[in-house]
Amino acid sequence: MFCPNHHKNPLEKVLFHHVEVDYCPECLGVWFDKDELRLAKDDNDANLQWLDFDIWRDKGKFAVMRIDKRCPVCRIPFMEVNYDDSKVKIDFCKRCQGIWLDRGEFKQIMMYLIRKSDYELLHQYAKNLVVQLWEVFSGPEKFREELEDFLILLKLFNYKFVVQHPHINSLIEELPK
C-alpha cells in the first residue's frame, strides 16, 4: 500500500494504541482499516469509550466531497468528511470504510472528543444515559462493550458531579445509612 499523499515509499505497519495500522514515514499520515480508529480512540482514553465514533451519525451536519487522494487499499477516490462539529476533515473510503488521517488529526479528534464529553456529561447527561442504555441492547458494538460504555458514563457523571457540587456531595455522604 502507498500513501494517499503521493509519497513514493510504501506504508509501514506500526502498533498505534494497541491497534496495528499503516503509516507513511514521510508525512506521518495514518491509515485505519474499518473500526480501527474507534479501537485506537478507546485505547487512548477509556473514559471516551461511551462516545461512539460514528461519522455518519448526523448526516445533515456535514458536507461530503470527493478529493484527489485515493484509498491505499481500493485505489478509489476518498470522500472528505468533516468529523462531527470539529474542524477535522477525515479522508474516508466508501468501499472499504477505511479512514486516512493526516499528521496530527488523531490528536485533534481526541481533543475534540474530550471537550464534547465534558459538555455532554454536564448538559445532556439524561439524554446520553438513555442513548447508552438503548445501545446496550441494540448495538452498534457488542453487548459487553455497550454495557461497559454505559457504566463508564455513570462513573464519569459521578466524578464530575462530585467536583462540580461538593456541598451536595457532602450532604449526601452525611445521610444515615
Buried (B, 14 or more C-beta within 10 A) or exposed (E): BBBBBEBEEEBEEEEBBEBEBBBBEEBEBBBBBEBBBBBBBBEBBEBBBBBBBEBEEEEEEBEEEEEEBBBBBEEEBBBBBBBBEBEBBBBBBBEBEBBBBBEEBBEBBBEBBBEBBEEBBEEEBEEBBEBBBEBBEEEEBEEEBBBBBBBBBEEBBEEBBBEEEEEEBEEEEEEEE
